[in-house]
Amino acid sequence: MPLVSLSGAEAFANLKANRRSLWPDGRKDQSRLDGVAKVHFKPSFSLTPGEAVFTMGSCFARNIERRFSELGFELPTMALTLPAEERASDTENDLLNKYPPHSILNELRWALDPEAAFPEGGFFNVKKDLWHDPHLAGNVAPAPLERVVERRRMVEEIYRQVPRCRLVVMTLGLTEAWFDKETGYYLNAAPPQAAFKADPDRFRMDVLTVDEILVVLEQIRDLLMRFGHPQMRMMLTVSPVPFKATFTGRDAIIANSYSKSALRAAAEMFVFRHGNVDYVPSYEIVTHTSRASAFIQDNRHITPSVVNEIVDRVVSAYCAGLAGVQPTEDSSRMSPTLLREFLQEGDFASAVGVFGRLEKGQRYQRWGYSEFDYRLSYGKALAKLEGLAEAQAQLSKAVVLNPQDSDAHYNLGLVLAKLQRSIEAEEQIALAVALDPESAEIRLRYARQLVANGKPDEAAAELRIAAEQHPSHRRVRAFLDTVQESLNTQKSESSADAAGETSLLNPATTAS
């Protein structure tokens, strides 16, 4: 059965009525694919400023909810926070990430359906006294059973907020799904190695078909219609973030292409079936935007400026009450003078808000910023807020724009070090040293990175150079003494070990 069936007259009328029905021809008009790609979508409902919105799905859902929150909407999912030691990213609620569509369905069932409950035996014992919840994001640290149960309760309480949210935003992420034969549920990610080794026959990995995805989408909508808001509206999108690896053994690019294509096809069929479901083309916008603009350096995650642009377009289309109310550079709350004050006073949150708005239409140029200066300043402000992935994206662009600037390399190196990308951090700070060899601060930080990377001899050599250049620099001297003392201790221990080995080989040397 066709997805759409039109008479010939209707088909030609559609083509004539909408200029966007023609693929953008670069020989005639490049505007639709310049900057962040312009992809048209038509809302079937509207939003009320400040209303509650529930976001669920892959990590791209976290990007969407953050921007919605900045624009004044209420986001129940942002009420959940996880301590830094229990997560692997800067995002406080990343345990909510859902990857295969079954994981979204599971969470909604357990929270909303009185006849459904989290399965007995659903937690995995991965170490002595440490347990893992395979239905949360896979990067959440194992914990004692009591804490794992508490986290499960926290997530279910968040999902019980769905009925008060008229709008549900759902982001589809993956088609590779791990099935637990013992509980009869799909997991959110691959089982941890400890659980897999303990019972390898318990799990299988399925690559979902379009039909299977569509069935799950229908079950999700049925749950929301039964237990959700009486005027529930759904905004569906496909995450543009590719998966990190495929379990199929195929080229990751090919496997990801199938995954996104299947999700996209299922989404299209689902939207055409239901009048209360809209599709938002996040996937199309990102994939038709220049890769250098759309993705940060890992080639997977989306730059903050592109995420903000997508959400701003959604809000503009769905919420006329918010369209055009963003502060402009001429308003009293957004001016070059005020931005300088934010930076001087250490109000980096406000500064980042201004920098983010200057991205649109390259407004920073009207404020006297070159693109390099803008990227560098924006990245440094983000780093102060520990927005490390976003800071890295901006600083990486600054380095490309001006590879001879030591400050750009230095600050990128600092961010990479915080991201625990130690080799790349060392490389960037080394470039900063080469470009500004007289800077004691840069060379001192380089020495610290060398020590962290297990290169104390090289660190000592750098510190000696800095000490010669700046004899009165106390922190350089103090760190040099610390490194040299550590090296001397290592040499003494090595000498003692060598002497001990010699004695064992020549017993006569130890005779009295």
N, C-alpha and C positions, 0 to 999 in steps of 0.2 A: 504493500500500500504506500503511495507517495507521501512524503512529508507535507508537501503543498501541491495542490492541483488547481490550476487557473485556466480560464478560457483564454484563447489566443488574444482576444480584445483586452482582457485584463492584464495579460503579460506585457503587451506593447504599451498600454497606458501607464503601467508602473515604470517602465523604462523611460518613458517620456517625462513623467512627473518628477522624478528625483535625479538630479545631476550626480548625486553620490553613487548612483547605480553604475556609473562608468568608473573603471579602474583608473586611479590617478596617473596620467601620462606625463612622465618627466619632461617630455619635449614641449608640453603646453602649460602644465601647472604643477609646480612642485610643492605648493603650500601645504597640502594635506600630509605630506610625509616629511616636512621640515620640522626640526625641533622634536617635540613630543607628538607622535602621529595623531592626527585628528580622525577619530572614528565615530561616526554618528550613531546615537541610540535614542530611542523615543520612549519616555516614561509612560507607564499606564496608570500611575498613581502619584501622589505627592506626599512630601514629608512636612511635618510640623517642627519648626525650630525648637530644639531642646528635648524632643521626645526620646524615649528609651529605644535603643537599637541593640539587637543581640547579634554578635559576630561569631561564626564558627567555621572551622576548616584549617587549612595549612597555615604556615608561618606568614603568608601574605595577608591572612585575616588579621594578624596582629598589627601589620602596617596600616590596614584600613581603619581599624578601631582607634588607633592612636590619633589619626588625622580627624576622624569624626569627633573624638573627644575634644581636640583643640578647637573645633568649630562649634562647640557648645552642646553637643548631643550627650545623652546619658548612656554610658557603656557599662552594663553590669559586669562584663568579663574583666574589666580593668580593676575591679575591687579585689580580685584574687592576686596575692603576691607571694612569691616563694623566696626564701633567703638565698643570698648569692652563693653560699656554699652548697646549695642543693640543686643548682642549675648550671648550665654550660654556656649561657649567653647573657647579654645585658638585659634581656626582656624579662620582666618580673613574673609574667604569667605565661611563659612559653610552654609550661606543662599542658596547656589547653590545646596546643597544636594537634590537629587531626589530619591524617594523610589519606588513607583509602576511605571512600564514602561510607563503608560499613562502620567505621569508628564513630562517625557523626551519629549514625543511626543508633548504635549501641548506647552512646551517652544519653541521647534523648529518651530512649526506652527506660533506662535505669532511673532517670530523674523524674519522668512524667507519667509513665504507665504503672499503675498500682499492681498490675499483674506481672511486672518484670522486675528482676533483681540481679544485682551483680553476681556472677557465677561463683559457686563454691569451688575453691581451688584455683581461683582466677589470679592469685598472686604467685610469683615464683621466688623460691628461696635460692639466692645466687651465691651467698657466702654464709658462714656461721653468723646467725642473728641479723643478717641483712636480706631485705626482700625488695622485689621489683614489681611495679604495677605495669603490665604490658599494654594497658589500654590508655596510658598517658604517653606524652612525648618520650621517645627512647633515651634522650639525653638527661633525664631527671635522675639524680643520684640515688642508688639504693639506700635503704634506711631500715631501722628496726621496724618490725611488723606494726607496732602501735602507730608510728609516724606514717607508714604507708597507708594504713586504714584511715588515718586522719586526713591525708591528702585526697584520698578517694571521696571522703565525705565533703571536703571543701569543694571539689569539682562538681559533685552532684548538687550541692546547694546553689552553685552558680547557675547550673542548667535549669534549676527550678524557677529561675527568674524569667524564663522564656515566655510564659503566658502574659506577662505584663508588657511585652515588647511587640508592638504592632509590626515592626520591620525586623525580619531575620535576614542577615547577610551570610551567604554560605559560599565558601571558596573550596573548589575541588582541587585535590593535589596529585594523587597517585592512582595508578591501576594495579601496581604490584602489591598484593595483600597476603599476609601470613595467616593461615587458619590453624586454630588450636583444636585438634580432634577431641581432646578430653572435655573441654567446656562447650564446644560447638559454636564458638565465636571467632570472628576475625580479630586479630590483634591490630594495634595502631602502628607497629613497626616490627622489625625482625626480632625474634626472641633473643634474649641475652645468651651468650655462649654457654654459660653455666647451665641454664635450663635446657638448651639444645643438646649439650653433651650428656646430660643426665637422662634424657629420653628423646633421642633424635626422631623416633617414629611418631612422636606426638604432633609434629608440625608438618605443614606443607605450604609451599608458596604458589599462589595462583596469580595469573595475569588476567585481570577481569576483562570481559567483553563489553561492548556497548549495551547489549541487552541486559547484562547483569547489573551494570551501573544504573541503567534506567529503572530497573525494579527497585533498587535501593532508594533512588530519588523519590519514587512514588510512595514508598513506605515512610520516608521522612516527612513528606508532605501530609500523608494521612495522619501521622502522629501530631503534627502541628495543627491540623484542622480539628482534631479531636480534643487536644489538651492545650493548644496555644491561644493566642489572642483571638477574640471573635472576628476581628477585621484583619487577620494576619495577611501580610504581604511578604513575598520573598524576593530578594535580590540575589541572583545566582551569577557566579563568575568562575572562571578557570584560572588557577594560579599560573602566572608566567614563570615561576621559579622552577627550573628543572630539578630532577632528583640528583642526589650526589652520586649514586651508583645504581646499577641494575644487577639483579640476581639471576638474570637469564643467560649471562655469558655473552650477550651481544654487545656491539658497540653502544655505549651509553647514549650517543646522539640519536641513533636509530631507535633504540628502546624508548627514549624520552619522546621522540616524535610520535610513536604509536600511543604512548600514555596520554599525551595532551590531546591527540586527535580523537581518541575514544571518549575522553571526558567531554571534549567540546561537542562531539556528535550527540552524545547522550543529553547534554545540556540543551542543545538546540531542539531536540525532540520533546524534551520535558517542557520547555517554555512554550512551544506551539500547542501543547495539550491544555495548558492551564492559564486562565486569564489573570490570576493573582501572582504570577511569577514573571519577573523581568530578567533579561540577561544584560549584564554590564560587560563591555568588551575589554576588560583589563588585559587579557592575554593578547588580543590583537593590537592594542595600543603599544604594549611593550615590545612585542616581536616585530613591529613595523617602525620602531624608533631606533636610531643609531645605537649599536651595542655599546659604544663608548659612553653614551649619555644614559642608557637605560640600566646598565649593570655595574655593580662595584667590581673590584679586582678579582673576586673569586668566580666571576662569570655565572653566578647563580642568583644572588640576591639583588633586588632592585634598588636603585639609588633613591634616597629620600625625596629628591626634587621631583622625580617621575611619579612616585607614589602620591605625593601631595597634589600633583597636577591631575592625576586620575580622580582622586576623591573630590577635589575642588570642582571638577566637571560634573561628577555625579550630584553633588550638593546643589550646584547651579541649575541642573536639569530638574531635580526632584523637589527642590525647596526654594521657591521664588522669594520667600521671606529672608533668605540669607544671600541671595544673589546680589553681588555688588557691595555688600556691607563690609568687606575686608578693608582694613585701613590702607590708605594709599600713601605714597611718599610725601604728599603735600599735607597730610593731616597732622595734627599736633601730636599724635601718638606715634608717628613714624617719620623721622627726619634724620639727616646725617648727624646733626648735633646730639640728638637723643641717643642714637646708636653709639656714638663715642662715649657718652656718659655711661651707658650700660656697660661697655667694655672697661672703662676706667674704674667703675664702682664694683666690678666683679659680678654684675647681674647677667650672667651668661645665658640664663634661660630666656630672658627678654631679648637679648642680643640675637640668639639663635632664631627666635620667632621673626625678628625683622629680616635677618639674612635669608631665611626661607622664602619670605614674600618677595625679596628682591630678585630671586631666580626667575620669576615669571616675566617674560618679555625682556629679559636682560636689563631690568630696571637699575641694576647696580651701576651701569655705565652712566646713567644720569646723575648718580651721586659721586662721580669722579673715580670709581673703581675700574681698573682694568680687570679682565676676567681672572688673571693670575692673582691679583691682590684680593679679589673677592673670594676665590676658592681657598686661598691660604688663610684669610681671616675667619671665614666661615668654619673651616676645618679645625682651626685652633680653638674656637669657641665651643664647637661640638665636643672636642676632646676634654675640655674643662668640665663638661657635663657628663663625661664618661659615655657619651654616645659614640662608641668606638667604631662600629661598622660605618656609620654615617660620616664620621670624621675621616676615616681612611678613604672613603670614596672621594671626598672633596680634596684632601691633600694629595691623593694620587693624581687627580686632574691637575693640581697646581704644579706638581713635579714635571708632568708632561709638557705643560705650558712654558715652564722656565726651568730646564734641567740644570742651570748654572746657579740656582739660588740655594745656598746652604741651609737657610732657615726652613725651606720647604722639605728638603730631605731629612733634616733633623727632626722636625715635628712628625713627619710620617714615620720615621724610625721609632719615636716614642710611642706612637699609637700601635704600631706593629708589635712592639715589645709587650704592651698591655694585652694585646690579643694573643700573646704567647706564640707569636711567629718569630722566634728568636733569630733565625738565620737571616731572614729578610730584614729584621730590625738592625742587625749588625751591618748588613750591606748598605742600608740607607744612611746610617750614622757615619759609616766610613766615608761615604761620598760627601757628607757634610764637613767632615774633618779635612778632606782633600780640598774642598772649595774655600774653607775658612780655617787654615792651619794655625792661626794665632789665637783662636778662641779656646780659653781654658775650660769653659763650661761644656762645650761640645766634645772636647777631647776627654774630659773627665767622664762624661756620660758614655762615650765610646768604650773607655776602659771598664766601666761597670758592666756594659753589655758583653765585653770579651770575657770577663770573669764568669758571668752567668752562662756563657756558652762553653765554659771549660777551657779557656785560653789565658790563664793567669800570667804566663811569661810575656805574651804579647801585650797584655794590659799593663804590666810593669814597664815595658818599653815605652808605651804611649804616655804613661804618667811621668816618666823621667823627662821626656820632651817637654811636657807641660810645666814641670817643676823648673826646668831651665829657663823657659820663656817667662814664667811668672813665679819667681822665687818666694814671694810673700803670700801666695795663695794657700791658705791653711787647709782647705778641704782636699786640694790636690795632694799636699804633703801627707795629710793624715791617711788618705786612701792608699797612697804609695807605701807608707809604712805598714799598713794592714796587709796589703798584697805581698809585700816583700817578706814579712814575717811568716805568712802562710807558705810561701815558696821555700823559705829556709827550713820550716818545720817538715815540709814534704821531703826535702833533700836529706834531712837528718834521719827521718824514718826510713827512707830508701837505703841510706848507708847502713843503718842498723840491721835492716832486713838482709842486705847483702852480706854483712858480716856473719849474721846468724846462719845463713845458707852455707857459707864457707866453713864454719865450725862443724856443721853437720856432715859436710863432705870429707872433712879432715879431722877425725876425732882426736888425733894426737895434739892438735893445737889447743885443746881444752884440758889436757891432762895436767895435773899439778906436779 
